[in-house]
């Protein structure tokens, strides 16, 4: 047993080191190929007013996310005050700085609510269901951008097709949740409890639609954050185009190959915004500014976590 645990721990560390290596390698190539003088000039000359607006929107987004999560928890019979969930969102954002992908902090949020409610499986189910429904809203936001900016569709035909496939899979999970939910009866223990809770959230159409509706505002705020950052850098991109490409970029950053999406996110910005006319330096500056603002706000979560100890 000890040997198995040691092997698992070793593999975990190897995976972490590999992800750090991927992030460093990707960022190294970017800085090698990028116009550093232009990049530094953009970062130094950023309009503080727009950056302050973007920072405030990050906080607004976290509060909206906490409210969305609270709706799911209440449906599962876990009444948690909004202030506790907001604090948990801040702490989760803080741990996102060190964990793989842009959703590593979800593990921390699950732990927080489990400690409060003593219902570990249902707590995990609430976060998983939240992610699924939020992803659906994320795709709908992108489709809204597509509908408003149909002239740009020709440039992203393949990406839009991939997004459509992802949305179809999510919709199938929602529509046929009751069918696979009946198969859960064959399972036992905490796995069964967690899957039953997820199934309940997805099959409850009024709950699911309500969470998706709130998530639309959540993802719209994320788009506005990026738009404000682009304006701060003087890199003018249509807000409509931001509604199309930002949700797709966020899907890409979920790939578990780097730390907090670092490197993956920057190349995604280069690819998508480059095709909209931005230089490599402008795209990277926007991506890193978004990353730095999240780190800045996440320090609040670090303080909250330190005060808990």
C-alpha positions in Angstrom: 0.0 0.0 0.0 2.8 2.4 0.9 4.6 1.5 -2.3 1.5 2.3 -4.3 1.0 5.6 -2.6 4.6 6.5 -3.1 4.3 5.7 -6.8 1.1 7.8 -7.1 2.8 10.7 -5.4 5.9 10.4 -7.7 3.6 10.4 -10.8 1.8 13.5 -9.4 5.1 15.4 -9.0 6.3 14.3 -12.5 3.0 15.6 -13.9 3.3 18.9 -12.1 6.9 19.4 -13.2 5.9 18.5 -16.8 3.1 21.1 -16.8 5.5 23.8 -15.5 7.9 22.8 -18.2 5.2 23.1 -20.9 4.2 26.6 -19.6 7.8 27.7 -19.6 8.5 26.3 -23.0 5.4 27.9 -24.6 6.1 31.3 -23.0 9.8 31.0 -24.0 8.9 30.6 -27.6 6.5 33.5 -27.4 9.0 35.9 -25.9 11.6 34.8 -28.4 9.4 35.5 -31.4 7.6 38.6 -30.1 8.5 42.2 -30.5 9.6 42.8 -26.9 9.9 46.6 -27.3 6.3 46.9 -28.5 5.2 44.6 -25.7 6.9 46.6 -23.0 5.6 49.8 -24.4 2.0 48.4 -24.4 2.2 47.3 -20.8 3.7 50.6 -19.6 1.3 52.7 -21.5 -1.9 50.8 -20.5 -4.8 53.1 -19.5 -5.2 52.7 -15.7 -8.9 53.7 -15.9 -9.8 50.8 -18.1 -7.7 48.5 -16.0 -9.5 49.6 -12.8 -12.8 48.9 -14.6 -11.6 45.4 -15.6 -10.5 44.7 -12.0 -13.9 45.7 -10.7 -15.6 43.5 -13.2 -13.5 40.5 -12.0 -15.0 41.0 -8.5 -18.5 41.3 -10.0 -18.0 38.1 -11.9 -16.9 36.2 -8.8 -20.0 37.4 -7.0 -22.2 36.3 -9.9 -20.5 32.9 -9.9 -21.0 32.5 -6.2 -24.7 33.2 -6.6 -25.0 30.7 -9.4 -23.3 28.1 -7.2 -25.6 28.9 -4.3 -28.7 28.1 -6.5 -27.4 24.6 -7.2 -26.4 24.0 -3.5 -29.9 25.0 -2.3 -31.5 22.6 -4.8 -29.3 19.9 -3.3 -30.4 20.8 0.2 -27.2 22.6 1.2 -28.0 26.1 2.3 -24.8 28.1 2.4 -24.7 31.9 2.9 -23.6 33.8 -0.1 -20.7 35.5 1.7 -19.1 32.1 2.4 -19.4 31.1 -1.2 -18.0 34.4 -2.4 -15.0 33.9 0.0 -14.6 30.3 -1.4 -14.6 31.7 -5.0 -11.8 34.1 -4.0 -9.8 31.3 -2.4 -10.4 29.0 -5.4 -9.1 31.8 -7.7 -6.0 32.1 -5.5 -5.3 28.4 -5.8 -5.9 28.6 -9.6 -2.5 30.3 -9.7 -0.7 27.1 -8.8 -2.9 24.3 -10.0 -3.3 22.8 -13.6 -5.8 24.3 -16.0 -8.0 27.3 -15.3 -10.3 25.3 -13.1 -7.9 23.8 -10.5 -9.5 26.0 -7.8 -12.7 24.0 -8.2 -11.1 21.3 -5.9 -10.7 23.9 -3.2 -14.3 25.1 -3.6 -15.5 21.5 -3.2 -13.4 21.1 -0.1 -14.8 24.4 1.4 -18.4 23.5 1.0 -17.8 19.9 2.1 -16.3 21.2 5.3 -19.3 23.4 5.9 -22.0 20.9 5.0 -20.3 17.6 5.7 -21.8 16.3 2.4 -18.7 15.7 0.3 -20.4 14.0 -2.7 -23.2 16.6 -3.0 -20.6 19.4 -2.7 -18.6 17.9 -5.6 -21.7 17.3 -7.6 -22.7 21.0 -7.3 -19.4 22.2 -8.7 -19.4 19.6 -11.6 -23.0 20.5 -12.5 -22.1 24.2 -12.3 -19.2 23.6 -14.7 -21.4 21.7 -17.2 -24.2 24.3 -17.2 -21.7 27.2 -17.3 -20.0 25.6 -20.3 -23.3 25.6 -22.1 -23.8 29.3 -21.4 -20.2 29.9 -22.5 -21.0 28.4 -25.9 -24.3 30.3 -26.2 -22.3 33.6 -25.6 -20.0 32.6 -28.5 -23.0 31.9 -30.7 -24.4 35.3 -29.8 -21.2 36.9 -31.0 -21.4 34.8 -34.2 -25.0 35.9 -34.8 -24.0 39.6 -34.4 -20.8 39.3 -36.3 -21.5 36.8 -39.0 -19.0 38.4 -41.3 -16.1 37.0 -39.1 -17.5 33.5 -39.3 -15.5 32.7 -42.4 -12.3 33.2 -40.5 -13.2 30.7 -37.7 -15.3 28.1 -39.5 -13.4 25.1 -38.0 -13.4 26.5 -34.5 -17.1 27.3 -34.7 -17.8 23.7 -35.9 -15.8 22.3 -32.9 -17.8 24.6 -30.5 -21.0 23.4 -32.0 -20.1 19.8 -31.4 -19.2 20.5 -27.8 -22.5 22.3 -27.3 -24.4 19.4 -28.8 -22.7 17.0 -26.4 -23.6 19.1 -23.4 -27.2 19.4 -24.6 -27.4 15.6 -25.0 -26.2 15.2 -21.4 -29.0 17.6 -20.2 -31.8 16.1 -22.4 -31.0 12.5 -21.6 -29.8 13.0 -18.0 -32.8 11.0 -16.7 -31.9 8.0 -18.8 -28.3 7.7 -17.7 -29.4 8.7 -14.2 -31.4 5.4 -14.0 -28.1 3.5 -14.6 -26.6 5.0 -11.5 -28.6 2.5 -9.4 -26.0 -0.1 -10.4 -23.3 1.9 -8.5 -22.7 2.1 -4.8 -21.2 4.4 -2.2 -20.1 8.0 -2.6 -19.7 7.7 -6.4 -23.4 6.8 -6.7 -24.4 9.7 -4.4 -22.4 12.2 -6.4 -23.7 11.0 -9.7 -27.3 11.1 -8.4 -26.8 14.7 -7.3 -25.4 15.6 -10.7 -28.2 13.9 -12.4 -30.7 15.7 -10.3 -29.2 19.1 -11.2 -29.2 18.3 -14.9 -32.7 16.8 -15.0 -34.3 19.7 -13.0 -35.0 21.8 -16.1 -36.1 24.9 -14.3 -33.0 24.8 -12.1 -30.7 24.1 -15.1 -32.2 26.9 -17.1 -31.9 29.3 -14.2 -28.2 28.5 -13.7 -27.6 28.8 -17.5 -29.3 32.2 -17.4 -27.1 33.5 -14.6 -24.1 32.0 -16.3 -24.8 34.1 -19.4 -24.2 37.2 -17.2 -21.1 35.6 -15.7 -19.5 35.0 -19.1 -20.6 38.3 -20.5 -18.7 39.9 -17.6 -15.6 37.9 -18.6 -15.9 39.2 -22.2 -16.3 42.8 -20.9 -13.1 42.3 -18.8 -11.1 41.4 -21.8 -12.7 44.2 -23.9 -11.7 46.7 -21.2 -8.1 45.3 -21.2 -7.9 45.6 -25.0 -9.1 49.2 -24.7 -6.6 49.9 -22.0 -3.8 48.7 -24.3 -5.1 50.7 -27.3 -5.8 47.5 -29.2 -9.2 48.2 -30.5 -11.3 45.1 -31.2 -15.1 45.1 -31.8 -17.0 44.0 -28.7 -19.0 41.7 -30.9 -15.8 39.8 -31.9 -14.8 39.6 -28.3 -18.1 37.8 -27.6 -17.2 35.3 -30.3 -13.5 34.5 -29.5 -13.2 34.9 -25.7 -15.5 31.9 -24.9 -13.6 29.7 -27.3 -10.3 30.7 -25.8 -11.6 29.9 -22.3 -12.6 26.4 -23.5 -9.0 25.9 -24.8 -7.5 27.0 -21.5 -9.3 24.0 -19.8 -6.7 21.7 -21.4 -4.8 20.2 -18.5 -1.3 20.6 -20.0 0.0 23.7 -18.2 -0.3 25.6 -14.9 -3.4 27.7 -14.8 -3.5 27.7 -18.6 -0.3 29.7 -18.8 1.2 29.5 -22.3 -1.9 27.8 -23.8 -4.0 30.9 -23.2 -1.3 33.2 -24.7 -1.1 31.1 -27.9 -4.9 31.1 -28.1 -5.0 34.9 -27.9 -2.2 35.1 -30.6 -4.2 32.8 -32.9 -7.6 34.3 -32.5 -6.8 38.0 -32.1 -4.1 37.7 -34.7 -6.7 36.8 -37.2 -8.6 39.8 -36.2 -5.7 42.1 -36.9 -3.8 42.4 -33.6 0.0 42.0 -33.5 1.6 39.2 -31.5 2.7 41.7 -28.9 -0.8 43.1 -28.5 -2.4 39.7 -28.2 0.1 38.5 -25.6 -0.1 41.8 -23.7 -3.9 41.4 -23.5 -3.6 37.8 -22.3 -1.0 38.5 -19.7 -2.8 41.6 -18.4 -5.9 39.4 -17.9 -3.8 36.9 -16.1 -2.2 39.5 -13.9 -5.5 41.1 -13.0 -6.8 37.6 -11.9 -3.7 37.2 -9.8 -4.2 40.6 -8.3 -7.8 39.9 -7.3 -6.8 36.3 -6.2 -4.6 37.8 -3.5 -7.8 38.6 -1.6 -8.4 34.8 -1.6 -4.9 34.3 -0.3 -5.6 36.7 2.6 -8.9 34.9 3.4 -7.1 31.5 3.3 -4.3 32.8 5.6 -6.9 34.1 8.1 -8.6 30.7 8.2 -5.4 29.0 9.4 
